[in-house]
Amino acid sequence: MGFTIRRHQPDDWATVWPLLRDTFASGDTYAFAPDSTEAEIHRAWIEAPQSTWVSVDEDDGTLLGTYILKPNQPGLGGHVCNCGYVVAPAARGRGIASAMCAHSQDEARARGFRAMQFNLVVSTNDGAVRLWQKLGFAIVSTLPGAFRHAQRGYVDAYVMFKTLVD
Ligand SMILES: CC(C)(COP(=O)(O)OP(=O)(O)OC[C@H]1O[C@@H](n2cnc3c(N)ncnc32)[C@H](O)[C@@H]1OP(=O)(O)O)[C@@H](O)C(=O)NCCC(=O)NCCS
């Protein structure tokens, strides 16, 4: 089963929101409050980023995943971008995040970004940490107890970084 990565369209929100709501409600991967409202997450995922993307099944259009791309800092830090990725539970382990991350790096380079930084990769999110390392991101620092995990309490978080230019 193939998939396509394309820009988020307003109609996609009907399936993107439940995926984000359920992901953030778990309180184990993103800092968004587990009870964030739809309006708050719409601002964070659709309105604030420079671009929002979805990965869909190319046969029936089912939502498989989504990612955002934005500058990590304003002004003089604006040449480093930041991304966030979520894959639907039923679609995990099929390379969707790998494809979206490769896509986001191409997109970032095309927009003139020189590096990509993840600010708060939860240290207990083993799959994500391993995946980003495999894709060339380095753990450049460990933030002690920086994430309040819904089940485990205060756990470390990593800053991960990849240079996108030679
Ligand atoms: C992390 C996440 C984006 C990975 O998405 P995915 O589409 O399943 O990832 P891929 O299929 O591209 O995975 C590729 C590799 O990562 C590894 N991996 C991914 N998730 C894993 C997990 N939960 N446990 C162990 N390994 C995992 C796979 O082993 C795979 O490696 P391989 O190709 O060598 O076998 C997805 O699990 C998710 O949306 N999680 C919730 C939100 C989240 O944590 N986002 C990232 C925040 S930093």
The ligand as an SDF file (V2000), in Angstrom:
LIG
                    3D

 48 50  0  0  0  0  0  0  0  0999 V2000
    7.6520    8.0170   16.6080 C   0  0  0  0  0  0  0  0  0  0  0  0
    6.7460    7.8090   15.4040 C   0  0  0  0  0  0  0  0  0  0  0  0
    6.5700    9.1720   14.6880 C   0  0  0  0  0  0  0  0  0  0  0  0
    7.4020    6.7790   14.4650 C   0  0  0  0  0  0  0  0  0  0  0  0
    6.5610    6.6320   13.3240 O   0  0  0  0  0  0  0  0  0  0  0  0
    6.6480    5.3330   12.3670 P   0  0  0  0  0  0  0  0  0  0  0  0
    5.9760    5.7120   11.0830 O   0  0  0  0  0  0  0  0  0  0  0  0
    6.1650    4.1410   13.0850 O   0  0  0  0  0  0  0  0  0  0  0  0
    8.2070    5.2280   12.1480 O   0  0  0  0  0  0  0  0  0  0  0  0
    8.9090    4.3660   11.0110 P   0  0  0  0  0  0  0  0  0  0  0  0
    8.0100    3.2640   10.5680 O   0  0  0  0  0  0  0  0  0  0  0  0
    9.4180    5.3030    9.9830 O   0  0  0  0  0  0  0  0  0  0  0  0
   10.0680    3.7700   11.9100 O   0  0  0  0  0  0  0  0  0  0  0  0
   11.2790    3.6110   11.4430 C   0  0  0  0  0  0  0  0  0  0  0  0
   12.2020    3.0440   12.4810 C   0  0  0  0  0  0  0  0  0  0  0  0
   11.9860    3.4810   13.8190 O   0  0  0  0  0  0  0  0  0  0  0  0
   11.7850    2.3680   14.6730 C   0  0  0  0  0  0  0  0  0  0  0  0
   10.6430    2.6210   15.5040 N   0  0  0  0  0  0  0  0  0  0  0  0
    9.6190    3.4440   15.2700 C   0  0  0  0  0  0  0  0  0  0  0  0
    8.7390    3.4310   16.2990 N   0  0  0  0  0  0  0  0  0  0  0  0
    9.2420    2.5460   17.1760 C   0  0  0  0  0  0  0  0  0  0  0  0
    8.8130    2.0730   18.4460 C   0  0  0  0  0  0  0  0  0  0  0  0
    7.6680    2.5030   19.0160 N   0  0  0  0  0  0  0  0  0  0  0  0
    9.5810    1.1660   19.0900 N   0  0  0  0  0  0  0  0  0  0  0  0
   10.7290    0.7150   18.5330 C   0  0  0  0  0  0  0  0  0  0  0  0
   11.1870    1.1300   17.3410 N   0  0  0  0  0  0  0  0  0  0  0  0
   10.4550    2.0250   16.6820 C   0  0  0  0  0  0  0  0  0  0  0  0
   11.4890    1.1800   13.8210 C   0  0  0  0  0  0  0  0  0  0  0  0
   12.1320    0.0520   14.3810 O   0  0  0  0  0  0  0  0  0  0  0  0
   12.0790    1.5590   12.5080 C   0  0  0  0  0  0  0  0  0  0  0  0
   13.3880    1.1160   12.4190 O   0  0  0  0  0  0  0  0  0  0  0  0
   13.7670    0.0750   11.2720 P   0  0  0  0  0  0  0  0  0  0  0  0
   13.3450    0.7100    9.9760 O   0  0  0  0  0  0  0  0  0  0  0  0
   15.2420   -0.0260   11.4370 O   0  0  0  0  0  0  0  0  0  0  0  0
   12.9920   -1.1500   11.6140 O   0  0  0  0  0  0  0  0  0  0  0  0
    5.3420    7.2530   15.8150 C   0  0  0  0  0  0  0  0  0  0  0  0
    5.5320    6.1270   16.6590 O   0  0  0  0  0  0  0  0  0  0  0  0
    4.4620    8.2680   16.5310 C   0  0  0  0  0  0  0  0  0  0  0  0
    3.7170    9.0130   15.8990 O   0  0  0  0  0  0  0  0  0  0  0  0
    4.5350    8.2980   17.8740 N   0  0  0  0  0  0  0  0  0  0  0  0
    3.7330    9.2470   18.6600 C   0  0  0  0  0  0  0  0  0  0  0  0
    4.1990   10.6940   18.4510 C   0  0  0  0  0  0  0  0  0  0  0  0
    5.7270   10.8290   18.5840 C   0  0  0  0  0  0  0  0  0  0  0  0
    6.3490   10.2320   19.4600 O   0  0  0  0  0  0  0  0  0  0  0  0
    6.3130   11.7000   17.7030 N   0  0  0  0  0  0  0  0  0  0  0  0
    7.7440   11.9620   17.7490 C   0  0  0  0  0  0  0  0  0  0  0  0
    8.0350   12.9460   18.8080 C   0  0  0  0  0  0  0  0  0  0  0  0
    9.7840   13.2880   18.9350 S   0  0  0  0  0  0  0  0  0  0  0  0
  1  2  1  0
  2  3  1  0
  2  4  1  0
  2 36  1  0
  4  5  1  0
  5  6  1  0
  6  7  2  0
  6  8  1  0
  6  9  1  0
  9 10  1  0
 10 11  2  0
 10 12  1  0
 10 13  1  0
 13 14  1  0
 14 15  1  0
 15 16  1  0
 15 30  1  0
 16 17  1  0
 17 18  1  0
 17 28  1  0
 18 19  1  0
 18 27  1  0
 19 20  2  0
 20 21  1  0
 21 22  1  0
 21 27  2  0
 22 23  1  0
 22 24  2  0
 24 25  1  0
 25 26  2  0
 26 27  1  0
 28 29  1  0
 28 30  1  0
 30 31  1  0
 31 32  1  0
 32 33  2  0
 32 34  1  0
 32 35  1  0
 36 37  1  0
 36 38  1  0
 38 39  2  0
 38 40  1  0
 40 41  1  0
 41 42  1  0
 42 43  1  0
 43 44  2  0
 43 45  1  0
 45 46  1  0
 46 47  1  0
 47 48  1  0
M  END
$$$$
